[in-house]
Amino acid sequence: MDAESNDSPYAGTLRAALTDLLIEQGAIHDDRSATAFRLVPRHLFVPLVPLEIAYTDDVVLMKRDESGVAISSVSQPTVVALMLEQADVRPGHRVLEIGSGGYNAALLAELVGPAGEVTTIDIDEDVTTRARESLDAAGYPDVRVLRTDGEFGRPESAPYDRIIVTVTAWDIAPAWVDQLAPGGRIVVPLRFRAQTRSIAFDLVDGFLESRSMIICGFVNMQGAGAAYERWVPLHGELVSLSFDEDQESEPVPPEWVLDQRKASAWSGVLMNREEPLSDLDLWLASTLPGYCVLSAEPRALKKRLVAPAPRWGASAMASGNSLGYLTSRSAPDPDYVELGANAHGPAAEDFAQLLVDQVRNWNEHLRGGKGPTLRIDPAGEPPDRLPPGFHLRKRHSHLTLVW
């Protein structure tokens, strides 16, 4: 599959350099994935940017909605590579991609080879039209491109050995499981408790069991599967709390809770400034009552109204009268910080202490481990048949996070 008339030696040089970078960074391990990245002309899928930008390891935004929210993009090559390796696509596989930009579908076409099939779908006509044109220009006319709601998959081409979702989903749609072949795999950026992970699920005895999790970020799913977080403004909207859609009944603190008495506690747990907090955040999300994420405007940070860790969004817990959140302070070694908690309201001392206790618990028993697994059962599954762990009921499924 080649499109020499739409390519150039310079583009090929840039593509090779990008592929080498992805290998060096550890995003690509499989030789077949590397070959696909060297062959597929990414610049044809992002025609409005210079070649140098097309082959930069970054996302390229393609479309916003009326309010300015991004609704379509060509994903960052690192994330694309990691998800393809999670999927472990083989020659001859039948693959469904949900969320079409065209580029990922072309890579999939290389991986499945002439004996396989790739179907890519999207709800947005602009997106599917662009994907069809780009795939044709790049030399992939056999990839099937259809406009339809991804929540319902594409039963006409099922069953699929692999289903790859390239938009953020709040739940696992029943259609995806129904259309998966025995022994098949779904790779999906799943969001729960404000945490988004690209998760590879294998179908095992009627339920889905995770095989790997990777931090990622995608535009949100539209259509029947759309869902949105609940935002609670504080202190004149300088600070906000975000809750999942299933937390509508969760109590929230008063708008001016940050003016109430404050308590702080320190854990003694040190973190390198470059070390991600993602596993800790996931642990706190599964253990803290009233879990939410606190984010703040730059003015709030400058005024020291709050000091979240990380600065762009910290794990927090809320009740009807109090609020606590993860924070940090400098350690003797300038490369490290000490984790702690700030809390406000009548339960400030209790909230701060509970937060640091869970930080210590994670540090002592889970830090550096293999991380949790996630199991997805149908929503109607009897509770006594679910494994022990953190349980979360979604629209169509029951999530169990096991550490």
Contacts in CASP RR format, 6 or more apart in sequence:
PFRMAT RR
TARGET T0000
AUTHOR 0000-0000-0000
METHOD contacts of the structure
MODEL  1
MDAESNDSPYAGTLRAALTDLLIEQGAIHDDRSATAFRLVPRHLFVPLVP
LEIAYTDDVVLMKRDESGVAISSVSQPTVVALMLEQADVRPGHRVLEIGS
GGYNAALLAELVGPAGEVTTIDIDEDVTTRARESLDAAGYPDVRVLRTDG
EFGRPESAPYDRIIVTVTAWDIAPAWVDQLAPGGRIVVPLRFRAQTRSIA
FDLVDGFLESRSMIICGFVNMQGAGAAYERWVPLHGELVSLSFDEDQESE
PVPPEWVLDQRKASAWSGVLMNREEPLSDLDLWLASTLPGYCVLSAEPRA
LKKRLVAPAPRWGASAMASGNSLGYLTSRSAPDPDYVELGANAHGPAAED
FAQLLVDQVRNWNEHLRGGKGPTLRIDPAGEPPDRLPPGFHLRKRHSHLT
LVW
1 39 0 8 1.000
1 106 0 8 1.000
1 109 0 8 1.000
1 110 0 8 1.000
1 138 0 8 1.000
1 139 0 8 1.000
1 140 0 8 1.000
2 39 0 8 1.000
2 139 0 8 1.000
3 41 0 8 1.000
3 44 0 8 1.000
3 137 0 8 1.000
3 138 0 8 1.000
3 139 0 8 1.000
6 41 0 8 1.000
6 44 0 8 1.000
6 137 0 8 1.000
6 138 0 8 1.000
7 41 0 8 1.000
7 44 0 8 1.000
10 51 0 8 1.000
11 41 0 8 1.000
11 43 0 8 1.000
11 51 0 8 1.000
11 54 0 8 1.000
11 55 0 8 1.000
12 38 0 8 1.000
12 41 0 8 1.000
14 51 0 8 1.000
14 52 0 8 1.000
14 54 0 8 1.000
14 55 0 8 1.000
15 37 0 8 1.000
15 38 0 8 1.000
15 40 0 8 1.000
15 41 0 8 1.000
15 42 0 8 1.000
15 55 0 8 1.000
16 38 0 8 1.000
17 55 0 8 1.000
18 37 0 8 1.000
18 42 0 8 1.000
18 55 0 8 1.000
18 56 0 8 1.000
18 57 0 8 1.000
18 77 0 8 1.000
19 28 0 8 1.000
19 34 0 8 1.000
19 37 0 8 1.000
19 38 0 8 1.000
21 57 0 8 1.000
22 28 0 8 1.000
22 34 0 8 1.000
22 37 0 8 1.000
22 57 0 8 1.000
22 77 0 8 1.000
22 78 0 8 1.000
22 81 0 8 1.000
23 29 0 8 1.000
23 34 0 8 1.000
25 78 0 8 1.000
27 77 0 8 1.000
27 78 0 8 1.000
27 81 0 8 1.000
27 82 0 8 1.000
27 85 0 8 1.000
28 34 0 8 1.000
28 37 0 8 1.000
28 81 0 8 1.000
28 85 0 8 1.000
29 85 0 8 1.000
30 85 0 8 1.000
32 110 0 8 1.000
32 111 0 8 1.000
33 81 0 8 1.000
33 84 0 8 1.000
33 85 0 8 1.000
33 107 0 8 1.000
33 111 0 8 1.000
35 110 0 8 1.000
36 84 0 8 1.000
36 107 0 8 1.000
36 110 0 8 1.000
36 111 0 8 1.000
37 77 0 8 1.000
37 81 0 8 1.000
37 107 0 8 1.000
39 110 0 8 1.000
40 103 0 8 1.000
40 106 0 8 1.000
40 107 0 8 1.000
40 110 0 8 1.000
40 138 0 8 1.000
41 138 0 8 1.000
42 54 0 8 1.000
42 55 0 8 1.000
42 74 0 8 1.000
42 77 0 8 1.000
42 103 0 8 1.000
43 49 0 8 1.000
43 51 0 8 1.000
43 54 0 8 1.000
43 55 0 8 1.000
44 134 0 8 1.000
44 137 0 8 1.000
44 138 0 8 1.000
45 74 0 8 1.000
45 101 0 8 1.000
45 102 0 8 1.000
45 103 0 8 1.000
45 106 0 8 1.000
45 131 0 8 1.000
45 134 0 8 1.000
45 138 0 8 1.000
46 53 0 8 1.000
46 54 0 8 1.000
46 60 0 8 1.000
46 62 0 8 1.000
46 74 0 8 1.000
46 103 0 8 1.000
47 134 0 8 1.000
49 60 0 8 1.000
53 60 0 8 1.000
54 60 0 8 1.000
57 76 0 8 1.000
57 77 0 8 1.000
57 78 0 8 1.000
58 76 0 8 1.000
59 73 0 8 1.000
59 74 0 8 1.000
59 75 0 8 1.000
59 76 0 8 1.000
60 73 0 8 1.000
60 74 0 8 1.000
61 70 0 8 1.000
61 72 0 8 1.000
61 73 0 8 1.000
62 72 0 8 1.000
62 73 0 8 1.000
62 74 0 8 1.000
62 101 0 8 1.000
62 127 0 8 1.000
62 130 0 8 1.000
63 70 0 8 1.000
63 71 0 8 1.000
63 72 0 8 1.000
63 73 0 8 1.000
63 124 0 8 1.000
63 126 0 8 1.000
63 127 0 8 1.000
64 70 0 8 1.000
64 71 0 8 1.000
65 71 0 8 1.000
70 219 0 8 1.000
71 124 0 8 1.000
71 219 0 8 1.000
71 220 0 8 1.000
71 222 0 8 1.000
72 101 0 8 1.000
72 124 0 8 1.000
72 126 0 8 1.000
72 127 0 8 1.000
72 219 0 8 1.000
73 218 0 8 1.000
73 219 0 8 1.000
74 101 0 8 1.000
74 102 0 8 1.000
74 103 0 8 1.000
75 103 0 8 1.000
75 104 0 8 1.000
75 166 0 8 1.000
75 218 0 8 1.000
79 198 0 8 1.000
79 214 0 8 1.000
79 216 0 8 1.000
79 217 0 8 1.000
80 103 0 8 1.000
80 104 0 8 1.000
80 107 0 8 1.000
82 198 0 8 1.000
82 214 0 8 1.000
82 216 0 8 1.000
83 164 0 8 1.000
83 166 0 8 1.000
83 187 0 8 1.000
83 198 0 8 1.000
83 214 0 8 1.000
83 216 0 8 1.000
84 104 0 8 1.000
84 107 0 8 1.000
84 108 0 8 1.000
84 111 0 8 1.000
84 164 0 8 1.000
86 187 0 8 1.000
86 198 0 8 1.000
86 200 0 8 1.000
86 211 0 8 1.000
86 212 0 8 1.000
86 214 0 8 1.000
87 95 0 8 1.000
87 162 0 8 1.000
87 164 0 8 1.000
87 185 0 8 1.000
87 187 0 8 1.000
87 200 0 8 1.000
88 162 0 8 1.000
88 185 0 8 1.000
88 200 0 8 1.000
89 95 0 8 1.000
89 108 0 8 1.000
89 111 0 8 1.000
89 112 0 8 1.000
89 161 0 8 1.000
89 162 0 8 1.000
90 111 0 8 1.000
90 112 0 8 1.000
90 161 0 8 1.000
91 111 0 8 1.000
91 112 0 8 1.000
91 113 0 8 1.000
91 115 0 8 1.000
91 116 0 8 1.000
92 112 0 8 1.000
92 113 0 8 1.000
92 115 0 8 1.000
92 116 0 8 1.000
92 117 0 8 1.000
92 161 0 8 1.000
93 111 0 8 1.000
93 112 0 8 1.000
93 116 0 8 1.000
93 161 0 8 1.000
93 162 0 8 1.000
94 112 0 8 1.000
94 116 0 8 1.000
94 117 0 8 1.000
94 119 0 8 1.000
94 157 0 8 1.000
94 159 0 8 1.000
94 160 0 8 1.000
94 161 0 8 1.000
94 162 0 8 1.000
94 181 0 8 1.000
95 108 0 8 1.000
95 112 0 8 1.000
95 116 0 8 1.000
95 117 0 8 1.000
95 118 0 8 1.000
95 119 0 8 1.000
95 160 0 8 1.000
95 161 0 8 1.000
95 162 0 8 1.000
95 163 0 8 1.000
95 164 0 8 1.000
96 119 0 8 1.000
96 120 0 8 1.000
96 121 0 8 1.000
96 153 0 8 1.000
96 154 0 8 1.000
96 157 0 8 1.000
96 158 0 8 1.000
96 160 0 8 1.000
96 162 0 8 1.000
96 163 0 8 1.000
96 164 0 8 1.000
96 179 0 8 1.000
97 104 0 8 1.000
97 105 0 8 1.000
97 108 0 8 1.000
97 118 0 8 1.000
97 119 0 8 1.000
97 120 0 8 1.000
97 121 0 8 1.000
97 163 0 8 1.000
97 164 0 8 1.000
97 165 0 8 1.000
97 166 0 8 1.000
98 120 0 8 1.000
98 121 0 8 1.000
98 122 0 8 1.000
98 150 0 8 1.000
98 153 0 8 1.000
98 163 0 8 1.000
98 164 0 8 1.000
98 165 0 8 1.000
98 166 0 8 1.000
98 167 0 8 1.000
98 176 0 8 1.000
99 120 0 8 1.000
99 121 0 8 1.000
99 122 0 8 1.000
99 127 0 8 1.000
99 150 0 8 1.000
99 165 0 8 1.000
99 166 0 8 1.000
99 167 0 8 1.000
100 120 0 8 1.000
100 121 0 8 1.000
100 122 0 8 1.000
100 127 0 8 1.000
100 128 0 8 1.000
100 131 0 8 1.000
100 145 0 8 1.000
100 166 0 8 1.000
101 120 0 8 1.000
101 122 0 8 1.000
101 127 0 8 1.000
101 130 0 8 1.000
101 131 0 8 1.000
101 134 0 8 1.000
101 166 0 8 1.000
102 120 0 8 1.000
102 130 0 8 1.000
102 131 0 8 1.000
102 134 0 8 1.000
102 135 0 8 1.000
102 143 0 8 1.000
102 145 0 8 1.000
103 134 0 8 1.000
104 120 0 8 1.000
104 164 0 8 1.000
104 166 0 8 1.000
105 118 0 8 1.000
105 120 0 8 1.000
105 131 0 8 1.000
105 135 0 8 1.000
105 140 0 8 1.000
105 143 0 8 1.000
105 145 0 8 1.000
106 135 0 8 1.000
106 138 0 8 1.000
106 140 0 8 1.000
106 143 0 8 1.000
108 118 0 8 1.000
108 120 0 8 1.000
108 143 0 8 1.000
108 164 0 8 1.000
109 118 0 8 1.000
109 140 0 8 1.000
109 142 0 8 1.000
109 143 0 8 1.000
112 118 0 8 1.000
117 144 0 8 1.000
117 157 0 8 1.000
118 142 0 8 1.000
118 143 0 8 1.000
118 144 0 8 1.000
119 143 0 8 1.000
119 144 0 8 1.000
119 146 0 8 1.000
119 154 0 8 1.000
119 157 0 8 1.000
119 160 0 8 1.000
120 131 0 8 1.000
120 143 0 8 1.000
120 144 0 8 1.000
120 145 0 8 1.000
120 146 0 8 1.000
121 128 0 8 1.000
121 145 0 8 1.000
121 146 0 8 1.000
121 147 0 8 1.000
121 148 0 8 1.000
121 150 0 8 1.000
121 153 0 8 1.000
121 154 0 8 1.000
122 128 0 8 1.000
122 131 0 8 1.000
122 147 0 8 1.000
122 150 0 8 1.000
123 147 0 8 1.000
123 148 0 8 1.000
123 149 0 8 1.000
123 150 0 8 1.000
123 222 0 8 1.000
123 223 0 8 1.000
124 147 0 8 1.000
124 222 0 8 1.000
125 147 0 8 1.000
128 145 0 8 1.000
128 146 0 8 1.000
128 147 0 8 1.000
131 145 0 8 1.000
132 145 0 8 1.000
135 141 0 8 1.000
135 143 0 8 1.000
135 145 0 8 1.000
144 157 0 8 1.000
146 154 0 8 1.000
148 154 0 8 1.000
149 223 0 8 1.000
149 224 0 8 1.000
149 225 0 8 1.000
150 173 0 8 1.000
150 221 0 8 1.000
150 223 0 8 1.000
150 225 0 8 1.000
151 173 0 8 1.000
151 175 0 8 1.000
151 221 0 8 1.000
151 223 0 8 1.000
151 224 0 8 1.000
151 225 0 8 1.000
152 173 0 8 1.000
152 175 0 8 1.000
152 224 0 8 1.000
153 173 0 8 1.000
153 175 0 8 1.000
153 176 0 8 1.000
153 179 0 8 1.000
154 179 0 8 1.000
155 175 0 8 1.000
155 178 0 8 1.000
155 179 0 8 1.000
158 178 0 8 1.000
158 179 0 8 1.000
158 181 0 8 1.000
159 179 0 8 1.000
159 180 0 8 1.000
159 181 0 8 1.000
159 182 0 8 1.000
160 179 0 8 1.000
160 180 0 8 1.000
160 181 0 8 1.000
160 184 0 8 1.000
161 181 0 8 1.000
161 183 0 8 1.000
161 184 0 8 1.000
161 185 0 8 1.000
162 184 0 8 1.000
162 185 0 8 1.000
162 186 0 8 1.000
162 187 0 8 1.000
163 176 0 8 1.000
163 179 0 8 1.000
163 180 0 8 1.000
163 185 0 8 1.000
163 186 0 8 1.000
163 187 0 8 1.000
163 188 0 8 1.000
164 186 0 8 1.000
164 187 0 8 1.000
164 188 0 8 1.000
165 176 0 8 1.000
165 186 0 8 1.000
165 187 0 8 1.000
165 188 0 8 1.000
165 189 0 8 1.000
165 221 0 8 1.000
166 189 0 8 1.000
166 218 0 8 1.000
167 189 0 8 1.000
167 218 0 8 1.000
167 219 0 8 1.000
167 220 0 8 1.000
167 221 0 8 1.000
167 222 0 8 1.000
168 189 0 8 1.000
168 190 0 8 1.000
168 191 0 8 1.000
168 196 0 8 1.000
168 217 0 8 1.000
168 218 0 8 1.000
168 219 0 8 1.000
168 220 0 8 1.000
168 221 0 8 1.000
169 188 0 8 1.000
169 189 0 8 1.000
169 190 0 8 1.000
169 191 0 8 1.000
169 221 0 8 1.000
169 225 0 8 1.000
170 190 0 8 1.000
170 191 0 8 1.000
170 192 0 8 1.000
170 221 0 8 1.000
170 225 0 8 1.000
170 227 0 8 1.000
170 244 0 8 1.000
170 245 0 8 1.000
170 394 0 8 1.000
170 395 0 8 1.000
171 190 0 8 1.000
171 225 0 8 1.000
171 227 0 8 1.000
171 394 0 8 1.000
171 395 0 8 1.000
171 396 0 8 1.000
171 397 0 8 1.000
172 186 0 8 1.000
172 188 0 8 1.000
172 190 0 8 1.000
172 201 0 8 1.000
172 208 0 8 1.000
172 376 0 8 1.000
172 394 0 8 1.000
172 396 0 8 1.000
172 397 0 8 1.000
173 225 0 8 1.000
173 396 0 8 1.000
174 378 0 8 1.000
174 396 0 8 1.000
176 186 0 8 1.000
176 188 0 8 1.000
177 186 0 8 1.000
177 203 0 8 1.000
177 206 0 8 1.000
177 208 0 8 1.000
180 186 0 8 1.000
180 203 0 8 1.000
182 203 0 8 1.000
183 202 0 8 1.000
183 203 0 8 1.000
183 204 0 8 1.000
184 202 0 8 1.000
184 203 0 8 1.000
185 200 0 8 1.000
185 201 0 8 1.000
185 202 0 8 1.000
185 203 0 8 1.000
185 211 0 8 1.000
186 200 0 8 1.000
186 201 0 8 1.000
186 203 0 8 1.000
186 208 0 8 1.000
187 198 0 8 1.000
187 199 0 8 1.000
187 200 0 8 1.000
187 201 0 8 1.000
188 198 0 8 1.000
188 199 0 8 1.000
188 201 0 8 1.000
189 196 0 8 1.000
189 197 0 8 1.000
189 198 0 8 1.000
189 199 0 8 1.000
189 216 0 8 1.000
189 217 0 8 1.000
189 218 0 8 1.000
190 196 0 8 1.000
190 197 0 8 1.000
190 198 0 8 1.000
190 199 0 8 1.000
190 374 0 8 1.000
191 244 0 8 1.000
192 244 0 8 1.000
192 285 0 8 1.000
192 392 0 8 1.000
192 394 0 8 1.000
192 399 0 8 1.000
193 244 0 8 1.000
193 282 0 8 1.000
193 285 0 8 1.000
193 286 0 8 1.000
193 291 0 8 1.000
193 392 0 8 1.000
194 229 0 8 1.000
194 242 0 8 1.000
194 243 0 8 1.000
194 244 0 8 1.000
194 285 0 8 1.000
194 292 0 8 1.000
194 293 0 8 1.000
195 278 0 8 1.000
195 281 0 8 1.000
195 282 0 8 1.000
195 285 0 8 1.000
196 215 0 8 1.000
196 216 0 8 1.000
196 217 0 8 1.000
196 218 0 8 1.000
197 213 0 8 1.000
197 214 0 8 1.000
197 215 0 8 1.000
197 216 0 8 1.000
198 213 0 8 1.000
198 214 0 8 1.000
198 215 0 8 1.000
198 216 0 8 1.000
199 210 0 8 1.000
199 212 0 8 1.000
199 213 0 8 1.000
199 214 0 8 1.000
199 374 0 8 1.000
200 210 0 8 1.000
200 211 0 8 1.000
200 212 0 8 1.000
200 213 0 8 1.000
201 208 0 8 1.000
201 209 0 8 1.000
201 210 0 8 1.000
201 211 0 8 1.000
201 374 0 8 1.000
201 376 0 8 1.000
202 208 0 8 1.000
202 209 0 8 1.000
202 211 0 8 1.000
207 375 0 8 1.000
207 376 0 8 1.000
207 377 0 8 1.000
207 378 0 8 1.000
207 381 0 8 1.000
208 375 0 8 1.000
208 376 0 8 1.000
209 373 0 8 1.000
209 374 0 8 1.000
209 375 0 8 1.000
209 376 0 8 1.000
210 373 0 8 1.000
210 374 0 8 1.000
210 375 0 8 1.000
213 371 0 8 1.000
213 372 0 8 1.000
213 374 0 8 1.000
215 276 0 8 1.000
215 278 0 8 1.000
220 226 0 8 1.000
220 228 0 8 1.000
221 227 0 8 1.000
227 245 0 8 1.000
227 395 0 8 1.000
228 245 0 8 1.000
229 242 0 8 1.000
229 243 0 8 1.000
229 244 0 8 1.000
229 245 0 8 1.000
230 242 0 8 1.000
230 243 0 8 1.000
230 244 0 8 1.000
230 245 0 8 1.000
230 247 0 8 1.000
230 248 0 8 1.000
231 240 0 8 1.000
231 241 0 8 1.000
231 242 0 8 1.000
232 240 0 8 1.000
232 241 0 8 1.000
232 242 0 8 1.000
232 243 0 8 1.000
232 252 0 8 1.000
232 292 0 8 1.000
232 318 0 8 1.000
233 239 0 8 1.000
233 240 0 8 1.000
233 255 0 8 1.000
234 240 0 8 1.000
234 241 0 8 1.000
234 253 0 8 1.000
234 255 0 8 1.000
234 256 0 8 1.000
234 257 0 8 1.000
234 258 0 8 1.000
234 323 0 8 1.000
235 255 0 8 1.000
235 256 0 8 1.000
235 258 0 8 1.000
235 259 0 8 1.000
235 300 0 8 1.000
235 305 0 8 1.000
236 255 0 8 1.000
237 297 0 8 1.000
238 296 0 8 1.000
238 297 0 8 1.000
238 299 0 8 1.000
238 300 0 8 1.000
238 305 0 8 1.000
239 258 0 8 1.000
239 294 0 8 1.000
239 295 0 8 1.000
239 296 0 8 1.000
239 297 0 8 1.000
239 300 0 8 1.000
239 305 0 8 1.000
239 306 0 8 1.000
240 294 0 8 1.000
240 295 0 8 1.000
240 296 0 8 1.000
241 252 0 8 1.000
241 292 0 8 1.000
241 293 0 8 1.000
241 294 0 8 1.000
241 316 0 8 1.000
241 318 0 8 1.000
241 323 0 8 1.000
242 292 0 8 1.000
242 293 0 8 1.000
242 295 0 8 1.000
243 250 0 8 1.000
243 292 0 8 1.000
246 392 0 8 1.000
246 393 0 8 1.000
246 394 0 8 1.000
247 290 0 8 1.000
247 292 0 8 1.000
250 290 0 8 1.000
250 292 0 8 1.000
250 318 0 8 1.000
251 290 0 8 1.000
251 318 0 8 1.000
251 319 0 8 1.000
251 320 0 8 1.000
252 318 0 8 1.000
252 320 0 8 1.000
253 318 0 8 1.000
253 319 0 8 1.000
253 320 0 8 1.000
253 321 0 8 1.000
253 322 0 8 1.000
253 323 0 8 1.000
253 344 0 8 1.000
253 345 0 8 1.000
254 260 0 8 1.000
254 320 0 8 1.000
254 321 0 8 1.000
257 321 0 8 1.000
257 322 0 8 1.000
257 323 0 8 1.000
257 344 0 8 1.000
257 345 0 8 1.000
258 305 0 8 1.000
258 306 0 8 1.000
258 323 0 8 1.000
258 344 0 8 1.000
259 344 0 8 1.000
260 322 0 8 1.000
260 344 0 8 1.000
260 345 0 8 1.000
260 346 0 8 1.000
260 348 0 8 1.000
261 344 0 8 1.000
261 345 0 8 1.000
261 348 0 8 1.000
262 342 0 8 1.000
262 343 0 8 1.000
262 344 0 8 1.000
262 345 0 8 1.000
262 348 0 8 1.000
263 342 0 8 1.000
263 343 0 8 1.000
263 344 0 8 1.000
263 348 0 8 1.000
263 349 0 8 1.000
263 351 0 8 1.000
263 352 0 8 1.000
264 327 0 8 1.000
264 340 0 8 1.000
264 341 0 8 1.000
264 342 0 8 1.000
264 343 0 8 1.000
264 352 0 8 1.000
265 340 0 8 1.000
265 341 0 8 1.000
265 349 0 8 1.000
265 352 0 8 1.000
265 353 0 8 1.000
265 355 0 8 1.000
265 356 0 8 1.000
266 329 0 8 1.000
266 338 0 8 1.000
266 339 0 8 1.000
266 340 0 8 1.000
266 356 0 8 1.000
267 338 0 8 1.000
267 339 0 8 1.000
267 340 0 8 1.000
267 341 0 8 1.000
267 356 0 8 1.000
267 359 0 8 1.000
267 360 0 8 1.000
267 363 0 8 1.000
268 338 0 8 1.000
268 339 0 8 1.000
268 340 0 8 1.000
268 360 0 8 1.000
269 338 0 8 1.000
269 339 0 8 1.000
269 340 0 8 1.000
269 359 0 8 1.000
269 360 0 8 1.000
269 363 0 8 1.000
270 331 0 8 1.000
270 333 0 8 1.000
270 336 0 8 1.000
270 337 0 8 1.000
270 338 0 8 1.000
270 339 0 8 1.000
271 277 0 8 1.000
271 328 0 8 1.000
271 336 0 8 1.000
271 337 0 8 1.000
271 338 0 8 1.000
271 339 0 8 1.000
272 335 0 8 1.000
272 336 0 8 1.000
273 335 0 8 1.000
273 336 0 8 1.000
273 337 0 8 1.000
274 335 0 8 1.000
277 309 0 8 1.000
277 310 0 8 1.000
277 315 0 8 1.000
277 326 0 8 1.000
279 362 0 8 1.000
279 366 0 8 1.000
279 367 0 8 1.000
279 368 0 8 1.000
279 371 0 8 1.000
280 315 0 8 1.000
280 326 0 8 1.000
280 339 0 8 1.000
280 359 0 8 1.000
280 362 0 8 1.000
280 367 0 8 1.000
281 315 0 8 1.000
282 372 0 8 1.000
282 401 0 8 1.000
283 358 0 8 1.000
283 361 0 8 1.000
283 362 0 8 1.000
283 366 0 8 1.000
283 403 0 8 1.000
284 291 0 8 1.000
284 315 0 8 1.000
284 326 0 8 1.000
284 355 0 8 1.000
284 358 0 8 1.000
284 359 0 8 1.000
284 362 0 8 1.000
285 291 0 8 1.000
285 315 0 8 1.000
286 372 0 8 1.000
286 389 0 8 1.000
286 390 0 8 1.000
286 401 0 8 1.000
286 403 0 8 1.000
287 358 0 8 1.000
287 361 0 8 1.000
287 390 0 8 1.000
288 315 0 8 1.000
288 317 0 8 1.000
288 354 0 8 1.000
288 355 0 8 1.000
288 358 0 8 1.000
289 317 0 8 1.000
289 319 0 8 1.000
290 317 0 8 1.000
290 318 0 8 1.000
290 319 0 8 1.000
291 315 0 8 1.000
291 316 0 8 1.000
291 317 0 8 1.000
292 316 0 8 1.000
292 317 0 8 1.000
292 318 0 8 1.000
293 313 0 8 1.000
293 314 0 8 1.000
293 315 0 8 1.000
293 316 0 8 1.000
294 306 0 8 1.000
294 308 0 8 1.000
294 313 0 8 1.000
294 314 0 8 1.000
294 315 0 8 1.000
294 316 0 8 1.000
294 323 0 8 1.000
294 324 0 8 1.000
294 325 0 8 1.000
295 308 0 8 1.000
295 312 0 8 1.000
295 313 0 8 1.000
295 314 0 8 1.000
296 305 0 8 1.000
296 306 0 8 1.000
296 308 0 8 1.000
296 311 0 8 1.000
296 313 0 8 1.000
300 306 0 8 1.000
301 307 0 8 1.000
301 311 0 8 1.000
306 325 0 8 1.000
306 342 0 8 1.000
307 327 0 8 1.000
307 328 0 8 1.000
307 342 0 8 1.000
308 314 0 8 1.000
308 316 0 8 1.000
308 325 0 8 1.000
308 326 0 8 1.000
308 327 0 8 1.000
309 326 0 8 1.000
309 327 0 8 1.000
309 328 0 8 1.000
309 337 0 8 1.000
309 339 0 8 1.000
309 340 0 8 1.000
314 325 0 8 1.000
314 326 0 8 1.000
314 327 0 8 1.000
315 325 0 8 1.000
315 326 0 8 1.000
315 355 0 8 1.000
316 323 0 8 1.000
316 324 0 8 1.000
316 325 0 8 1.000
316 326 0 8 1.000
317 323 0 8 1.000
317 324 0 8 1.000
317 325 0 8 1.000
317 351 0 8 1.000
317 354 0 8 1.000
317 355 0 8 1.000
318 324 0 8 1.000
319 347 0 8 1.000
319 351 0 8 1.000
321 345 0 8 1.000
321 346 0 8 1.000
321 347 0 8 1.000
322 343 0 8 1.000
322 344 0 8 1.000
322 345 0 8 1.000
322 346 0 8 1.000
322 347 0 8 1.000
322 348 0 8 1.000
322 351 0 8 1.000
323 343 0 8 1.000
323 344 0 8 1.000
323 345 0 8 1.000
323 351 0 8 1.000
324 341 0 8 1.000
324 342 0 8 1.000
324 343 0 8 1.000
324 344 0 8 1.000
324 348 0 8 1.000
324 351 0 8 1.000
324 352 0 8 1.000
324 355 0 8 1.000
325 341 0 8 1.000
325 342 0 8 1.000
325 343 0 8 1.000
325 355 0 8 1.000
326 339 0 8 1.000
326 340 0 8 1.000
326 341 0 8 1.000
326 355 0 8 1.000
326 359 0 8 1.000
327 339 0 8 1.000
327 340 0 8 1.000
327 341 0 8 1.000
327 342 0 8 1.000
328 337 0 8 1.000
328 338 0 8 1.000
328 339 0 8 1.000
328 340 0 8 1.000
329 337 0 8 1.000
329 338 0 8 1.000
329 340 0 8 1.000
330 337 0 8 1.000
330 338 0 8 1.000
331 337 0 8 1.000
331 338 0 8 1.000
339 356 0 8 1.000
339 359 0 8 1.000
340 352 0 8 1.000
340 355 0 8 1.000
340 356 0 8 1.000
340 359 0 8 1.000
341 351 0 8 1.000
341 352 0 8 1.000
341 353 0 8 1.000
341 355 0 8 1.000
341 356 0 8 1.000
341 359 0 8 1.000
342 352 0 8 1.000
343 349 0 8 1.000
343 350 0 8 1.000
343 351 0 8 1.000
343 352 0 8 1.000
343 355 0 8 1.000
366 403 0 8 1.000
371 403 0 8 1.000
372 401 0 8 1.000
372 402 0 8 1.000
372 403 0 8 1.000
373 401 0 8 1.000
373 402 0 8 1.000
374 399 0 8 1.000
374 400 0 8 1.000
374 401 0 8 1.000
374 402 0 8 1.000
375 386 0 8 1.000
375 387 0 8 1.000
375 399 0 8 1.000
375 400 0 8 1.000
375 402 0 8 1.000
376 397 0 8 1.000
376 398 0 8 1.000
376 399 0 8 1.000
376 400 0 8 1.000
377 385 0 8 1.000
377 386 0 8 1.000
377 397 0 8 1.000
377 398 0 8 1.000
377 400 0 8 1.000
378 396 0 8 1.000
378 397 0 8 1.000
378 398 0 8 1.000
379 393 0 8 1.000
379 394 0 8 1.000
379 395 0 8 1.000
379 396 0 8 1.000
379 397 0 8 1.000
379 398 0 8 1.000
380 398 0 8 1.000
381 398 0 8 1.000
383 391 0 8 1.000
386 398 0 8 1.000
386 400 0 8 1.000
387 400 0 8 1.000
387 402 0 8 1.000
388 402 0 8 1.000
389 400 0 8 1.000
389 401 0 8 1.000
389 402 0 8 1.000
389 403 0 8 1.000
390 400 0 8 1.000
390 401 0 8 1.000
390 402 0 8 1.000
391 398 0 8 1.000
391 399 0 8 1.000
391 400 0 8 1.000
392 398 0 8 1.000
392 399 0 8 1.000
392 400 0 8 1.000
392 401 0 8 1.000
393 399 0 8 1.000
END
